[in-house]
Structures are given as C-alpha cells and as structure tokens.
C-alpha cells in the first residue's frame, strides 16, 4: 500500500510548476507526497528581495496549489526557518525523504542549503537534489561544459504525475498573505509588472514563438520595440514557472518547423541567448563571492561607495539629467523589466560615469527586476562594471545610445513627461538648451528637470584611465590570467549569424 511507504517531502523553491519537475515525479513514485513551500522571513529580508518578487511568487504559488488540488493533493505552506519547519514535519510524519531542485542563489540561500544538508545528515534524512539547469555542482571541466549543456537540454521532459497522494491535505491559509515585512511599492509600481503563474508562462512562451519573436534579432536592442519583440520569459525562468529545458525544446521544435525561414533566424538568435543563461549561472555556482566581492581583487578600493550617495539616489530615481538613462530607470521601476542592452547601459553608467561601487546599484536593480536571477545578475553586474579583469570595458555613451535607440524621443517622452514638449533636436541633451530654448520646450532645467550630473565624456575618459591603470599592473595581469582559466568562456563557436550579438556578450532577453 502507498500509505505504508515512507513519506516524501517535495520542497519547492524557484521551481513553481509541476511540469519538468523530476523531484516531484520521483517522490510520487516512492510514496505519499507532502508538497512544501516555506515562506522564510530571513530570505525576504535580504537586501536583494522586494515586494514585486513576492507578488510574482505568491501568484505562482496560488496557481501551483490549484494544480496540486486537481491531482488530489495541496501545497502545504509554512512560515519560519526551513530547518525548524522540517523538524516539525519529522515529528509529525516520522521518517521521510526530502526532494528538491538544486538552487544557485544568493549568499543567504547558499548558507541556508548548507544548514539543511547538515540537518538532514544529523537526522538521517535522505535529501535528494536534482539539477534544474545545465549547471554543474562541484568540480568543473570547462572543456566539457558545452557538451553537458547540450545533453541536459536534449533529455526528455518528464510528464507531471496525474495523481498525488498526500497525508497533509490542509494548508495554513494565512501563509500566502502579503509579506508584511516587505516595504510596499507605490500603487503605480504594480501596474505594468508581469504577473506570475504557470498559465501565463505558457501563454507568453506560445505568443513569443508564434508571433512576437519573428523580429527578435532585429528589435531586441531598442526599448521602443523590445517590450514586444523580446520573449518576456525571464521572470518565469527565474522563479521556475517554466523550466529552461521546456523553453529550449519549444524553440527547437519551432525552428524545425520553419527551417531556413525568417522565424528560424530569429529563434536561432534566441536559442543562443538561452545557452548564455546557464553559462552565467555556472559562474556564480563556481565562485559565489561574485555576489559581494570584486572578482578581480586588484579592483578593491577602486571606487568609494560612500562618496556617491547623492549620485546613487539620482540614478535610482531617474534624475541624472540624461533623459535616456532616466527613462530606462523609470520604465524599469514601474514595469519590473527593461531589455538587456538598457540594463547594461544603466549599470555601466552608474559604475563608470558616476563612479559608484557596483554593490549598491546592483542591489537596486535586483529589487527592481521581477526576473531577478542571482546567477545571471551578479556576474553581469561585475562585467558591466569592469571588475572581472577578463572582459572589455563597455562604457556606453548615454547620448549616443539615446540617438541610436530612441532617435525621435518617443520612449523618453513616455517615461520623462516633463520633457514631452522638448523638440527632437534637444530631447537627447536638454541640459544644453539656452533659457529661450527651454521656454520654447516647456521645461526649466534645474527646476522641472535636473542638469546633467556629470560631463559624460570627461567622466568616461577618467574612468577608462583608472581601470587601465589597474590592468597595467603586473599583479593584476597575473590575476586576470588566473580568472580567465576559471571563468573564460569555452562555449561552442557561434554561427556567423550569431557572432555580432555574441561579441557584445548579450544574454537572452
């Protein structure tokens, strides 16, 4: 009888789905299942957590609970420290096995998982972790990583169980209420954020592959087109309402149906970005200090984090005096998303032009991104800040980006409405207008809209020279060579059509 077999606890974390969920499939075959989500106060008090993250997670959990109930079970939600919750379950159920996906998260989650491993070992509980992505835990052979990625993505997707027997049908109803210790967002900051849940994830994936993605490779760079042309799957991948393998296989199937056609080329560029997804998560898995410390230690002390408090506030608020930068930041704050090129520009502008230490800007962006994925975020933050020692300095000219990506100022006028009457000739650099021109444009620089915080060309030159001085040091060069041995990319050589994008180091968007 099923009830005579040991209980199986499935711990959901960043895998809020039933499809392609090997821990759940394995647990269901072994005995009665307790689907568990633990709302951990300490996790949600971390400086990279935000209310918009919880909003997406909560919506996904409610839908997950409904899917489990249709299969005869329910999601059991508990609040508290995970080892305390597991101890209570052990007292209630007797012996059980614990199943989950491996997580490459922030430093807090690394420590949490080590504590769970210690608890399980001490209590004699079998904890079985399954890889959710093509990320290798433990010793890494970079020459074999690409083959490992291909093999992982080619594995068949297991069907979710049709029936789940659970000894704990009830659930503390109050556990999924809004988290009171998270600072509330302004009302408008929910308006355009993507909602969570598996049904919405499937709809976004189908819409991108069938319609929206046909010009992905051409329209991914400008924020005027990226909101429509990019996949918008990133929050669903970050919180696990879709698996990366599901997206890769769906993309490959669509390409096979349109081999040689226009959609094949666009989806080929997208599949290349999916490869980079796991490549960057692997960096954090292999070297967790990327989240908190300069990868290249020769950069320690290069930027003074305390000196730029006012500049940091202006950057966070979208009040730098550079309209395109400010529009991107305001759009991100209100929608929870901006395309990758603009993310890179925002981070590079904070690091180079404003000369801010990357940690605080990185935390601000993490809280803004509905799709915050630590394994992608922190290596990218350091890459865009010039502190990896192995990547080229990408110092984006904010005015040049504005002219190229928003030539008529449509995006600027939408998100910086105080500039809506400024003519195209001045919309990219309104700080250079004379008082008469300001009156004609209906804006007072210094009153309605701030003047530029810095001379962007002089700031870029100064930042470049400071970084070059560090890199010229012999010890820094030796350190960079060691970093390259650990982190330098050995992925497959991209096809010619992909190389222009790959050279810029872009992730999927």
BANU-359756 format. One record per residue: x, y, z negated of N, C-alpha, C in turn. Coordinates in pm, whole numbers, plus 32768, in hexadecimal, padded with zeros to 4 digits. Atoms other than C-alpha are relative to their C-alpha. Example, Ala and Ser with C-alpha at 12.3 -4.5 7.8 and 13.67 -1.06 7.14 Angstrom:
residues 2
80597F89800084CE7E3E7CF4805A80788000 7FAE7F89800685577F967D367FB3806D7FB7 
***
This chain:
residues 509
80547F8880008000800080008058807D8000 7FB47F837FF980758162804C8015803C7F77 7FF97FC08083802881D27EE880677FBE7FA6 7F9F80468053811A80CD7E5B808F80268024 7F7A7FDB7FD5824081637F12802880857FC2 7FD37F838042831982827E8A7FC9807B8047 80307F847FC7829C83E37EBE807080438052 7FA47FB97FA7833C84B77FCC7FDB80957FFD 80177F708007835A862F7F93804380428079 7FCB7FB87F8C838386FD80D1800580937FDD 7FE97F75802A84168851807D80088057807E 80017FA27F9083B789578181804B807F7FD8 7FB77F83801884A08A81819C7FEE805B807A 800D7FB37F8484E08B2782EF7FD97FA18071 802D80647F9E84268A1383AA7F697FEF7FF0 808E7FFC802582B78A7283867FA87FCD8071 804880407F928223897E84817FF87F6A7FE1 80058091800681C5881084AB80477FC08077 7FBF80367F87824F87DE860D809780017FF0 7F6E800A800583BA87738638803380127F71 7FDD7FF6808E83D5874584C080267F747FCF 7FD48087802084A4860C84867FF77FE07F6A 80138022808E84A4862783077F727FD27FE1 808A802780198327861683097FE07F7A803E 801A807F7FBE831D84F88403803D7F8D7FB1 7FBD806A804C8418842D833D7FBC7FE97F7A 8040800D80838371847681F07F7A7FB8800B 8083803E7FF0821A84118273800B7F6A8014 7FEC808F7FEA82A382BF82DF802B7FB77F82 7FC7804180778338827E81877FA17FF97F8B 805A80028073821A82CB80977FA680787FFC 80577F8B800F811A83C780198052807F7FF8 7FB17F877FEA818A852A80667FC980757FAE 80217F81803F818E866B7F9B803F806F8054 7FC97F8E7FB781B7878F8090800E80777FA1 7FE17F9E8069825C889D7FBC803D807F803C 7FBD7F807FE782A78A0E7FE6801080457F79 7FE37FBF807F834C8AC37EC6801880948019 7FF07F707FF8831F8C3A7EAB806180287F92 7F927FEA805D84698C967E09801480967FE7 7FF17F70801A846D8DEC7D60808C8034801C 7F767FD17FEC85E98E027D6D801F80118094 7FEA7FF37F7085E88DCA7EE67FC580828034 80457F8B7FCB84ED8EE07F24803080817FBF 7FC27F88803985B18FCE7E448088801D803C 7F7F7FE87FC086E68FB37F1E7FFA807F8054 80027F807FB9874E90F97FC97FE37FF58096 8021800F7F738711906581237F6F7FD58016 808C802B7FF585A4900480D97FA480798005 805E7F927FF7847790DC812B7F727FCB8006 808C80247FFF830090DF811E7FD47FCD8089 802A80307F7C82E290B08296802C7F708015 7FDC808D7FFA83A28F6882757F967FAC7FBC 8062804E804A82AF8EEE816C7F797FFF8048 807F7FFB7FB781848F5F823B7FFF7F97806F 7FF680647F9681F98E8883607FFF7F737FC6 7FF98084803F824B8D63827B7F787FD87FC7 8081801E803E80FF8D7A81C17F997FD7806A 805C80267F9580378D74830580207F758036 7FD880827FCD81008C4883787FE07F917F9D 80208064806680D08B91822D7F6B7FE17FFC 8092801780017F578BC182347FD77FA78075 802180547F8D7F488B2C839180397F737FEE 7FC58084801A80358A12832D7FA87FB07FA1 80588044805E7F5189BE82097F847FCA8047 8074802E7FB57E2889AC82F4801F7F878056 7FD980727FAC7EE488C183DF80137F837FAC 7FEF807480597F4087DE82BB7F7A7FCC7FD0 8083802A80317DDA87D982397FB47FB1806B 8043804B7F957D5E8764838C80397F73800D 7FC480857FFE7E48863B835E7FF37FB97F7A 801C8043807E7DCC85E78201805780287F8D 7FA77FD5806B7ED086A081337FE780947FE4 80057F70801A7F11880680C0808C802E7FDF 7F7E7FC78024803588EE80877FFC80237F6C 7FF87FE3808F809388F47F19806480717FEE 7FAC7F89800F811C8A4D7EC78018801B7F6D 7FDB7FE3808A81D68A997D878058807B7FFC 7FA77F8F801682828BCF7D0080697FDA7F99 7F988016806383CB8BC57C4A80827FD28040 7F8180357FD1852D8B437C667FEC7F738033 801A807F7FBE853C8A157D4A80217F897FA5 7FDF8074805485EB892E7C527F9B7FF07F8E 80698009806784E689847B497F827FC0803A 8075803B7FBE83CF89307C3E80167F6C8018 7FE4808D7FE8847787EA7C9F7FFF7FAF7F7E 80038045808384A287917B2F7F707FE57FD6 808D80168022832B87C17AFA7FC37F918056 8032806A7FA982E186E67C2680357F787FD5 7FC7807E802E83CB85DB7BA47FB57FCB7F87 804C80298075831085D77A597F747FD08026 808980237FD981C285C07B0D7FFA7F848058 8007806B7F9D821484CC7C2580557F887FDC 7F9B8066800F832D83FE7B9880668011806F 7F967FF47F9C844083AF7C907FC680278088 80257FDC7F77842F84477DED807E801C8050 7F967FD47FA7850884927F1A7FDE808D8032 80107F777FD1853B85F77F91803080098090 7FDF7FF17F728539864B81057FFA80948027 80047F757FCF858D879581AD805B800D8079 7FA07FDB7F99863E883A82CE807780467FC0 7F8D7FB08029879B88C382A37FE38092801D 80157F707FED87998A3C827D808680477FFF 7F8C7FA77FFF88AA8B2E82E37FCB808A7FE2 803C7F83802B88358C58821B8063805F7FC3 7FA87FA0804088BE8D72814B804A7FC07F8B 7FAD8037806B89B08D4880297FAB7FC97F8E 80568031806B88928D227F337FCA7F768020 803880837FDC87F98BFF7FF3806D7F958002 7F91805F800989518B5B800F800E7FCF7F70 7FF08025808D89708B647E937F877FB07FCF 80798048802688068AF27E6780067F6F802C 7FFB80897FCD883C89C17F42806C7FAE7FB8 7F9D80498050897889657E847FC77FD87F79 803F8021808188B089767D417F9E7F8C8010 805C80707FE887A7888F7DD8804E7F7F8012 7FAE80797FEE88B6879A7E4480337FCD7F79 7FD280298086894387987CE07F8D7FC37FB0 80748034804987E687677C4D7FDB7F748032 802680827FC8879886487D3A80647F957FD9 7F9A8062802688E0859C7CEF7FF37FD87F6E 800E801C808F88AF85BA7B787F847FAD7FE1 807E8046801B874885367B897FF17F818052 800A80767FAC878E84247C837F98800C806D 80617FE87F9686A884C37D86804880018087 7FC880067F7986F384747EF27FD08079804F 80227F8A7FB186FE85BE7FB380347FEC808D 7FDC80197F7686FC858B812A7FEB80818050 80057F857FB0874F86BD81FC80137FDF8094 7FF880167F70871986C28375802580838045 7FE17F847FB687B087BB846B7F8780348049 806E7FC17FB886B488B184F5803280418081 7FC37FC17F8C87A4894E85EE807F7FB48023 7F8480417FD788DD88E486A88076803D7FB5 7F997FC9805889B189528581803F7F8D7FB4 7FB7806E803F8ABC886C84F7802780297F73 7FDB7FE8808B8AE4885C837E807B7FAE7FE0 7F848047801E8C3F88028305806A801E8068 7F8F7FED7FA58D7487D583DA7FCF8017808E 802F7FD57F7D8D49887C852D806E7FF08068 7FA880097F8B8DF1881986747FC5805B806B 803B7FA07FA38DB4894A875080007FCD808F 7FFC80347F788E18888B888B7F887FA7801E 8071805A7FEC8CF187A088567F7A80437FE2 807C7FC1802C8BF288A187E37F9B800D8072 805D7FEE7F908B5F88E3893C7FBA7F7E8023 803D80837FE48B26876F89797F9B7FDE7F92 805E8018806E8A84875A88227F7F80508015 80767FAF7FE789998878887A7FA77FC1806B 804E803B7F93893087D389C07FBB7F807FD3 803B807E802E88F8868389187F8B801B7FA1 806B7FE180608828871E87FF7F8480328049 80737FC67FBA874C87E288F07FBD7F9B805D 803B80657FA8871186AB89C57FB87F927FB4 80478066804E868A85D988A77F6980108011 80937FF47FF68517858788C47FC680407F83 80427FBE8070842F865287E87FA17F9F7FBD 805B805D80428385857A86E27F7480397FF1 808B7FD78010820B858786D77FE080137F6C 80267FF0808D8179861185937FA47F8E7FD6 8058806D802E80CA850A84BD7F6E8028800B 80907FE57FF17F5584EE85007FB87FFB7F7B 803E800E80847F0A84938396806C80067F96 7FA07FF1806C7FC084F982587FB87FE67F7C 8039801D80837F6F845F8107804D804A7F95 7FBD7FAF80667FBA85407FE07FC17FE87F79 8036801080887F96850A7E677FDA80847FBF 80197F7D803C7F7586837E2C7FAB80528060 80527FB57FA07E4C87077EF47FEB80917FD9 801C7F7680297E2788437E22807A80598015 7F957F9E7FEF7EF489817E427FDF807B7FAE 801A7F8480497F198AAD7D5B7FDD80718061 802E7FA07F9B7E4A8BA87E22804880867FF6 7FC67F7B80107EF38CDB7D8E808D80088038 7F737FFF7FD980498C737E0D801880468085 7FEC7FC17F7E80108D007F6B7FCD808F8006 80237F7280027F9D8E577EFD807A80538024 7F8C7FAC7FE3807A8F7C7F65806380017F8B 7F978006806581C58F7C7EAD800F80897FC0 800A7F7D804081A890907DAC808680437FEB 7F7F7FC2801B831B90C57D7D80428037807F 7FCD7FC47F85835191277EEA7FC6808B8011 802F7F767FED833E929A7F2F7FA180078076 80617FFE7F91820692DB8005802F80598072 7FE57FAE7F8B8229935F81637F9A8070800A 80637F9B7FDE8186949D81D97F947FBE8057 806C80427FB5803194478272801E7FED8093 7FE7800A7F7180A1948E83D5806B7F9A8022 7F91805A7FE281CF93AA83B37FD37F6F8010 803680837FE080ED927983CE7FC07FFD808A 805C7FF77F8F803492F18500802E7FB18079 7FD0803D7F848114926D861580587F867FE7 7FAB8074801D81D0915385637FBF7F808033 8034807F7FD081AE8FF885F77FC87FAE7F8D 80388058806780CA8F108531803E7F758007 7FC78085800781388DB884C27F9D7F948024 805780727FE880AB8C5E84F580217FB4807D 7FDE80597F9280D68B3685DB7FAD801E807E 80537FE77F8A7FB08B8786C180338079804D 7FCB7F897FBC803B8CDF870A80877FE18041 7F7E80257FC681958C4A87437FED7FB88085 801880497F84810D8B5B88497FCD805D806D 80327FA17F9E80538C7788F3806D805B8036 7F927FAA7FD581898D5488FD805C7FB4805F 7FA980517FAA825A8C3A89917FC17FEB8089 804380177F8081598BE78A9E7FF780808052 800C7F827FB981258D548AF58084802C803D 7F7D7FDA7FCC829A8D8F8B1F80277FAA8077 7FD5805A7F9582DE8C5E8BF47FA8800F807C 805C7FFC7F8D81A98C808CCF7FFA80898043 80197F7C7FC7819A8DFA8CFD806E80657FDE 7FAE7F8C8027826B8EEE8C3680937FF08021 7F7080157FF183C08E4E8C6B80358005808C 7FD380067F7583CE8E6A8DE4806A80688022 7F9A7F987FE984A38FA78DD3805780137F83 7FB37FF9807D854F8F588C8B808D80338017 7F747FDD7FEA86AF8F728D188012808E8032 7FF77F787FCC866190C48DB57FCD806A7F9E 80457F9D8053859091688CA5801C7FF17F6C 7FE58018808D862B90F08B5F804A80737FBD 7FA67F9C803C870D921F8B2C7FBA807F7FD3 80427F8280228621934B8B287F8D7FE77FA0 80738012805A852F93708A047F7B80218042 807D7FE47FB8843193F38AFF7FC47F80803A 8030807C7FC3841992968B9980137F867FA6 7FDA8077804D84AC91AD8A927F8F7FCA7FAA 806C803180558379919D89B37FA57F9F804D 805280597FAD82C390F68AD480537F90803B 7FB380607FB383DB90428B8E804C7F9C7FAB 7FB7805C805684958FA78A697FA17F997FC4 80538071802A841A8E6389D07FAA801E7F87 80427FE2808083B38EF1887B7FEF7F837FAA 8005807C804C83EE8D9387F3805880037F84 7F9B8000806984FF8DFC87027FC87FF37F72 80318016808884278E1C85C47FCC7F727FEB 80328089800C838A8CC9860B80747F9D7FF4 7F8A8053801184E48C2F862F804180187F78 7FC07FE0807F85688CE484FC7FB97FBE7F8B 804D8038806F844F8C66841A7FCB7F74801D 8018808C7FE584208B1A84C97F737FDA8024 8081802A7FCB82C08B26855380107FBE8088 7FD1804A7F8B83718AAE868F808C7FCE7FE3 7F75802C800A84AE89E086A1804C802E807C 7FAE7FD77F8E85CE8A4687807FFA7F96806E 8007806B7F9C85B788F2882A7F7F80088051 807E7FF07FB88449892A8884800D806B806C 7FF37F917FA184A38A72892D805E7FDA8072 7FA2802A7F9785CF89E189E77FBD7FA08061 803F80637FA8850788B88A6C7F90803F8053 80697FBD7FB383DF89958AD2803D8055806F 7FBD7FAE7F9B84D08A7C8B8880357FA98071 7FCA805A7F998578895B8C3D7F907FC78058 806F80367FB2842A88C88CA77FCB80698062 802F7F967FA783BB8A178D35806380198070 7F9C7FEC7F9785038A3E8DF17FFB7F8F8066 800880717FA484E088E28E837F8A800E805F 80757FED7FAA8388893D8F098016806F8066 7FEB7F8C7FA884138A788FAD80918006802D 7F7180057FE0856F8A059013801F8055807A 7FD77FA77F9486148B1090E77FAA807A8011 80587F8D7FF584F58C0690BB802980727FA5 7FE07F8B805184F28D5990127FF87FE57F6C 800D801C808E847C8CD08EC680747FAB7FCF 7F8F8054802685988BD18EC5807780557FD6 7F8D7FAA8021869D8CE68EC57FE980487F7B 801E7FB9807D85F08DAA8DB080097FA27F89 7FFE805F807085C08C788CD5808B7FC47FEC 7F76802B801287258C0C8D19804E80607FA8 7FC17F9D8057879D8D518C807FCF7FF17F71 80388013808686B48D138B5A803A7F847FBD 7FC68079803A87368BB08B27808E80167FD1 7F787FDE802C88968C3C8B157FFD80457F79 800B7FBE808188268D1D89F77FDD7F9D7F91 80238065806387918BEF8946807C7FB47FD2 7F818040802388E98B50894F804B80557F9A 7FBB7FA6805E897A8C8388A37FBD7FFF7F77 80498004807E886D8C638795804A7FA57F9B 7FBE805E805B890E8B2D86FB8094801F7FF1 7F727FDD80068A6D8BA4874F801C80637F90 7FE87F9D80698A498CCE86667FDB7FCB7F77 8021803A8081899A8C10855180727FA77FD0 7F8D805380258AC18B218559806D80537FBE 7F987FAB803C8BA78C4585067FE780147F6B 801E7FEC808D8AF48C8B83BD80087F7D7FB4 7FF6808280408ADA8B18836E80927FDE7FE0 7F73802380118C528AF1839A804A80617FA5 7FBB7F9D80518CB48C3382E87F9A805F7FC0 806D7FB2803C8BA48CB781FC8028808D7FD4 7FD87F7B802F8C758DE3818D7FE6806D8068 801F7F9C7F9A8C1A8E8C82D77F90805C7FD1 80717FB0802E8AE18F058222802B80767FAA 7FE07F9B80658B988FD4811C808B803D800C 7F767FCF7FFA8D0890038178802E80078090 7FC97FF57F798DC7907482AA803E7F7C802B 7FC2807A7FCE8E1F8F49837F80968015800E 7F727FDD7FFB8F698FF483C8802080547F84 7FE67FBC807F8FEB905282708057807D8012 7FB37F867FE590D49156830E7FA7807A8008 805F7F907FF98F98922A83307FCB80287F77 802E7FDC80868F5D923281B78029808F7FDE 7FE37F7680268F469398813B800280618075 7FF97FA97F898F32941D829E7F93806B7FFB 80707FA3800A8DDE94BF82637FD8800E7F6E 802C7FE480898D6B956181217F697FFD7FFC 8091800C80028C0994EB80DF7FBB806F7FB4 80427F9A80538BC295F77FD87FFF80898041 7FF17F787FCA8C2B971F80AD7F9080258061 80607FE27F988B1396FF81AA7F707FF47FD7 80888015803089DB96FC80D27F9B80518051 805E7FAD7FB38934982081877FF77FD28090 800380327F768998979782DA7FB37F7C8006 804A807E80048912964282787F6A801B7FF9 808E7FE0800B87C496D982117FCB80348085 802E7FC77F8187AB97A083577FF27F938069 8005806F7FA087F8966784237F887FA67FE3 80718056802486F8959783637F7A80418023 807E7FB87FE985EC96A2838C7FEA80258091 800E7FD27F76862B96E084FF800880978009 7FF07F6E800386A6984384BE809280258017 7F727FE77FE788059842855180188075805E 7FEE7F997F9A87C7994D865B80207FC88089 7FEE80417F7F87FE985087717F7C7FBB8021 808A802D7FEE86A0981687FF7FF07F6C801F 8011808D7FDB86D796BE8896801E7FA67F89 7FE2804C8079877B9637875A7F8B80087F9F 806E7FED805F866596CA86867F817FB9802F 807780457FCD85539643876A800C7F6A7FEA 7FED8090801585E894E587567FED7FDC7F6D 800E801F808E85FD94F285DB7F6E800C7FD4 808D7FF08028849A957585B37FAA7F90803A 804B806F7FC58414947086A680187F807FB2 7FE08078804E84C7936085E37FB980017F7A 803F7FFA8084844393D984967F6A7FE38007 8091800F7FF782DC93D685117FD47F7F8045 8028807A7FB982DE92A085EE80477F847FCE 7FB48073802F83DF91C1854380577FC1806B 7FB3803B7F92848E918686918034806D805B 7FC97FB07F938570922C878E805A7FA2804F 7FB3805F7FAF862B918988AD809380037FDA 7F7980168033878E910F888280608071801F 7FA47F937FDE88479221893B7FED80777FA2 801A7F908059879D9325886280297FE07F71 7FCD8028808387ED92608727809680187FF8 7F6F7FEC7FFC89579264878E802380947FFA 7FE57F708000894C93D987D27FEA803B7F75 801C7FCB808688AD9423867E80707FDE7FA0 7F988029805E89B2935A85C3808680418023 7F827FC27FD88AD593DF868F800180957FE0 80077F71801F8A5F95478664801980177F6B 7FEA7FF280918A53951984E980927FE67FDD 7F79802980258BA9947484E1806C805A803A 7F977FB27FBD8C6E954685D97FE680967FF6 80197F707FFE8BC9969A86007FEC80387F73 80177FD080898B5596BA849680667FC87F9F 7F93803B804E8C7A95E984127FCE7FC97F7A 8039803D80778B9F952D831A80317F717FF3 7FE2808D80198C0993E7827A7F877FAE802B 806B804A7FBE8B3C92D883287F9C7FBF7FA2 8056805080588AA4923481F37F7780427FEB 80827FC0801A89959337819E7FAD80128080 80507FFF7F85892B937783087FCF7F758027 802A80887FE1892591FF83387F8B7FD27FAB 807180238056883E91D3820E7F8180488029 80767FB67FD2875692E4828C7FC37FBE807B 803480417F888739923C83DF7FC27F797FDD 803880828028870290EA83397F73800F7FCA 80857FEA803985DA917582797F9C802D806B 805A7FD07F96854D921983B37FDA7F908061 801980687F9C856B90E684947F9E7F997FCB 8058806F8021843D9004847B80457F7C801F 7FBB807A7FD6851F8F05852780897FF17FC0 7F7D80078041863D8F23842D802E7F6F7FF1 7FC08084800587168DEE845D808F80167FD0 7F7C7FDD803588498E07837A80737FCE8056 7F9480397FB3891C8D238453801F804B8080 7FE77FAC7F8A88F18E0585818021808F7FD5 7FF77F73802488D58F5084CC808C80287FD3 7F837FD0803C8A178F62840380787FF2805D 7F947FFE7F9D8B0C8EEA850E7FF080708067 80167F937FA18A688FE485FC801F80877FC1 7FE27F8180448A7F90FE84FC809680187FFF 7F6F7FEE80038BF490C284D680388012808D 7FD07FEF7F778C25909D864D7FEB808F802F 801D7F787FD28B7B91EC868F804880697FAE 7FB77FA280548C48928D857880967FF98015 7F7280097FE28D9B921F85FB80547FC07F94 7FB6803880718DFC915884C4801A7F6B800D 7FE2808E7FEF8E1B8FFA855980917FE88026 7F7580117FD58F78903685E7800E7FBC8085 7FF3804C7F848F278F6D87207FA28033806E 805E7FCE7F9C8E13902F87D18025808E8029 7FE67F797FCF8E37916488A87FA980657FB6 804F7F96803E8DC692AC880F7F94802E8062 806E7FD37FAB8C6F92FC889E7FC880827FC5 802B7F7E80338C43946F885D7F9F803B8066 80687FD27FA48AFC94CD89017FF880987FFD 80177F717FF68ADE9633897B7F6980177FF6 80917FF880138984969188F37FB98052806B 803E7FB07F978942979789FF7FFF7FB28085 7FF980507F8689B496B58B1B7F977F907FFB 80658068800D88D8959B8A977F74803A8015 80817FBF7FF087B5968C8A887FE2801C8092 80137FE27F7387E596FB8BEF7FE87F828052 800B807B7FB2880895968C6C7F807FB37FE0 806E8057802A86F894E88BA27F7A80487FF4 807E7FB5800D85F596008B7F800D8084804D 7FDB7F877FB4864196F58C9A7F9980707FFA 80687F99800484F297AB8C857FCE801D7F73 80207FE2808B84DF97A88B0A7F7A7FCC7FD0 80838033802B839D96DE8AF480077FBE7F77 7FF180458080841A960789D7801C80667F91 7FE17F98806484A9973689227F81804A7FD8 80777FB08020836697FC893A7F987FB07FB1 80608050804B829A96D988B780257FFB7F6D 7FD78018808A836996A8877D8039807B7FBB 7FD27F82803B83F2980887477FA2806D8033 80677FA97FC482B298CF8785802180947FF2 7FDD7F73800B834E9A16871080498032807D 7FBC7FDA7F83840A9A10885F7FA87FED807B 805480267F8F82DD99C189397FF6806D806C 800B7F937F9D82DE9B1989E480878025803C 7F7B7FE07FCB84559B208A25800C7FC7808D 7FF580327F76849A9B038B9E806A7F94800E 7FA2806D7FE9855899DC8C2F8091802D7FFC 7F767FD17FF7868D9AB08C628042800F7F78 7FC87FEE808586B89ADB8AEA7FD87F917F9E 80378061805E860699AF8A53806C7FA67FC4 7F98805A8030874898E88A2C806280457FA0 7FA57FB58058880B99FB89797FC180867FDE 80467F82801B87199B0188F28050805F7FA9 7FAF7FA98055881D9B8387FF804F8066804F 7FB47FA27FAD88C89C3189227FA980708039 80597F987FCA87959D078976801980877FBD 7FFB7F7A803887A29E7E89477F7C801C7FB6 807E7FDE8043869C9F2388647F8C80158061 806B7FEA7F9F85D99F8C89987FCE7F7C8039 802880847FCC85DC9E2B8A237FB47FB17F96 80498043806C85709DA588CF7F7080337FF8 80887FC8800484479E9188D17FAC7FCA8074 804780377F8C83EA9E198A2D7FDC7F6D7FE8 8018808E801A84089CAD89B77FAE7FE57F85 80568011807483399CE8888180417FBB7F8B 7FBB803E807184439C76878B806A80607FCC 7F977FAF803E85269D2A869680687FA17FC7 7F958057802D866F9C75866F803180317F78 7FDE7FDD808986C79C6F84FF7F8780137FA8 807E7FF2804A855B9C98849A7FA47F89801F 8057806F7FD8847E9BA9855F804E7F80801A 7FAD80747FDE85989AC485CB809080267FDF 7F7A7FDD802E86FC9AB18541806480118071 7F927FFA7F9F88359B1785FE80507F7E7FF6 7FB0807C8005892999FB865180567FFB7F81 7FAF8011807989D39971851A8094800E801C 7F7280007FDD8B1E995285D1800F80288092 7FDB7FF67F738BCB99AA8714801D7F72802D 7FF680907FE88B99985187A7807F7FDA804D 7F8880217FB58CC098608898807C80057FA6 7F8E7FF6805C8DB698D6878D7FFC7F907F99 800C806B80628D2F97DB869180287F7A803C 7FDB807E7FBE8D5796BF878B80977FF78012 7F6E80027FF08EC0972287D780457FE37F7C 7FC1801380828F16973586687FEF7F707FCF 8018808A802B8E7595E4861C80567F9E804E 7FB1805A7FAC8F25953E873F809380017FD6 7F747FF88029907795BD86CF80177FBD7F78 7FF18041808290429548856980007F69800D 800380917FED8FE493EA85DC807C7FD18048 7F8880297FB8910493DD86D0807B7FFF7FA6 7F8E7FFD805D91F7944085BD80037F837FAA 8007807B804F917D931B84ED802D7F8A8054 7FE480757FAD91979229861080907FFB8030 7F7380007FD692F79298866A805B7FC67F96 7FAD8035806C937692238519801E7F6C8019 7FD7808A7FE7943890DE85347FB27F9B7FAF 804D805B80539386903C84107F717FF18030 808980057FCC9234909684A27FF97FAB807F 800080527F8692968FF785F080097F6C7FDD 7FF7808C802B92FB8EB585407F7A7FD07FC8 80828024803891B38EB884817F9A7FED806F 805F800C7F9290F08EF085C480137F7D804B 7FE880807FBD91978DC286637FC67F8C7FAE 80398069805591328CED85387F6880008006 80927FF77FF58FCD8D6E854C7FD17FC78085 802880337F7E8FC18D1D86BD80047F678002 7FFB80938006902B8BB786767F857FC87FBA 80768031804A8F058B9A85847F7E80218046 80817FCE7FD08DFC8C62863C7FFA801D8095 80047FDF7F738E608CA187A47FA77F9F804C 806380527FB98D588C24889780447F9F805F 7FD580637F9D8D9A8AE189527F867FC28042 807A80307FBF8C3F8AC289E4801B7FED8094 7FF1801A7F718C0C8A558B4A80158084804A 7FF07F8B7FAB8C778B468C597F7A8020803F 80857FE27FCB8B388BFE8CBF7FFF80018098 800F7FF47F708AB48BF38E1F801980928029 7FDF7F797FD18B108D1E8EF57F8E80617FE5 80737FA7801589AF8DAB8ED47FF2802A7F6F 800C7FE2808F89D18DA58D59807480557FCD 7F857FCA803B8B2E8E3C8D397FF580917FD7 800B7F7280248AD18FAD8D3C7FBE80107F79 80427FF9808289E68F748C18805A7FC87F94 7FB0804280668AD18E878B60807780557FD6 7F8D7FAC80238BF38F7A8B717FDB80677F98 802A7F9E80618B27906A8AA27FDA7FBF7F7C 80178043807E8AF58F6289967F7180047FD0 808B7FF1802A897B8F7689977FC57F7C7FD1 805480718027889B8E8888DC7F808005804F 80887FFB7FCB87478E2789587FB5806C7FB5 804C7F94803D864A8F3A89127F6D7FDE8003 
***
